[in-house]
């Protein structure tokens, strides 16, 4: 399993990161779900409803629009 570093700006605009183990690089949506579970554990239990005509990556967009948290990079840890 590889180690991946998810870099993001937190709600205070400060660069932050978390490291995860996964076989493949997580998508932005998967990374957003992991970041949300770290920062907002109660909200992480809620399902994002993705109905037709809704935006792609609902968790990533919700983090950015409602919590000012933005994923900036996903890199492999050497």
ROKOLVEX-524832 format. One record per atom (N, C-alpha, C): residue in one letter; z, x, y. Coordinates in steps of 0.05 Angstrom, whole numbers, plus 32768, in hexadecimal, padded with zeros to 4 digits. Atoms other than C-alpha are relative to their C-alpha. Layout:
ROKOLVEX-524832
AZXY ...
***
This chain:
ROKOLVEX-524832
X800080117FE8 X800080008000 X800080128019 X80027FF17FE7 X7FF080188046 X80147FF58015 X7FEF80087FEA X801B80158084 X7FEE7FFB8019 X800F80087FE8 X7FFF7FF180C2 X80127FFC8017 X7FF080037FE7 X80197FF48109 X7FF27FEB8011 X800A80167FEE X80117FB48132 X800C8005801C X7FF77FFB7FE5 X80157FC4817C X7FFC7FE78011 X800280187FF0 X80227F8C81AE X801080038019 X7FF080037FE8 X803C7F7C81F3 X80137FE97FFB X7FED80158004 X807C7F5481EE X80027FEE8019 X7FFF80147FEA X80907F1A821C X8008800C801B X7FF87FF27FE7 X80AB7F4C824F X7FEA8013800A X80157FEE7FF9 X80697F718252 X8004801D7FF7 X7FF97FE5800A X80867FAD822D X7FF180057FE6 X800E7FF98019 X805C7FD081F7 X801580027FEA X7FEF80008017 X807D7FC581B3 X7FEF80037FE8 X800F7FFE8019 X80697FCE816B X80117FFA7FE8 X7FF280048019 X807B7FBE8124 X7FEE800B7FEA X800F7FF58016 X80667FDE80E2 X80027FEE7FE8 X800080108018 X80527FB880A4 X7FF2800F7FEA X800E7FF58017 X803B7FC9805E X7FEC7FEB7FF6 X80158012800B X7FFA7FAA8045 X7FE980117FF5 X80177FF2800C X7FBE7FBD801B X7FE980038013 X801680007FED X7F8C7FAC8052 X800B7FFB801C X7FF980047FE4 X7F8E7FAA809D X80037FE28006 X7FFD801D7FFA X7FAA7F6780B4 X7FEE7FF88017 X8010800B7FEA X7F807F3B80E1 X80127FFB8018 X7FF080077FE8 X7F967F2A8127 X80127FE87FFB X7FF080188006 X7FAD7EE6810E X801780077FED X7FEB7FF88012 X7FD57F0580D5 X80158010800F X7FEE7FF07FF0 X7FF37F388105 X80107FEE8013 X7FF280127FEE X80047F018137 X80167FF07FF1 X7FEC800E8010 X80287EDA8100 X801880117FFA X7FEA7FEE8005 X80517F1780EE X801180068019 X7FF27FFA7FE6 X80627F278137 X80107FE78008 X7FF280187FFA X80757EDE8142 X80197FFD7FEF X7FE880038011 X80A47EDF8106 X801680148008 X7FEC7FED7FF6 X80C67F1D8123 X800D7FF7801A X7FF680077FE6 X80CC7F04816A X800C7FE48002 X7FF9801D7FFE X80D37EB98160 X80037FF57FE3 X7FFD8008801C X80EE7EAC8119 X7FFF7FE17FFC X8000801D8002 X80F87E618125 X7FE47FF58003 X801C80097FFC X80B27E578140 X7FEE80087FE9 X80117FF68017 X80967E7E8105 X80007FEC7FE9 X7FFF80138015 X80AC7E4680D8 X7FEF7FE78005 X801180167FF9 X80807E1480FC X7FE380067FF8 X801C7FFC8007 X80397E0A80E4 X7FEF7FFD8019 X801480047FEB X80007E148114 X7FEA7FEE7FF5 X801480138009 X7FD27DD9810B X7FE58009800B X801A7FF87FF8 X7F8A7DEF810C X7FEC7FEB7FF9 X801280168004 X7F617DB08113 X7FE480088009 X801B7FFA7FF6 X7F167DAF811E X7FFF8001801E X80047FFC7FE4 X7F017DC58163 X8018800D800E X7FEB7FF07FF3 X7F407DEE816E X7FF8801D8000 X80077FE47FFC X7F407E378180 X800580107FE6 X7FFB7FED8016 X7F3B7E6F814D X801980108007 X7FE77FF07FFC X7F7B7E988143 X80157FF18010 X7FED800F7FF0 X7FAC7E628159 X801A800E8005 X7FE67FF27FFD X7FEA7E8D814E X7FFD80158016 X80047FEB7FEC X7FCE7EC78177 X7FFD7FF4801C X8004800C7FE6 X7FB87E9981AF X801A7FF3800A X7FE7800C7FF8 X7FFB7E7481AF X80148015800A X7FEE7FEA7FF7 X80227EB681B3 X7FF98009801C X80097FF67FE5 X7FF87ECB81EF X80057FEB8016 X7FFE80147FEB X7FF77E898215 X801C7FF68005 X7FE5800B7FFD X803E7E718208 X801680148002 X7FEB7FEC8001 X80657EB181FE X7FF9801B800D X800A7FE87FF3 X803B7EE68222 X800280197FEE X80007FEA8014 X80397F1081E2 X7FE380047FF8 X801C7FFB8007 X7FF67F3281D5 X7FFE80187FEE X80057FEA8013 X7FE17F5C8199 X7FEB8012800D X80137FED7FF3 X7FBF7F9B81B4 X7FF280127FEC X800D7FEF8014 X7FB07FC38175 X800D7FFE7FE5 X7FF67FFF801B X7FB77FC7812A X7FF4801A7FF4 X80097FE78009 X7FB3800E8110 X800E80097FE6 X7FF47FF68018 X7FC0803180CE X801280178007 X7FED7FEA7FFC X7FFD805E80CD X7FF980167FED X80087FE98011 X7FEA80A380B3 X8017800C7FF1 
***
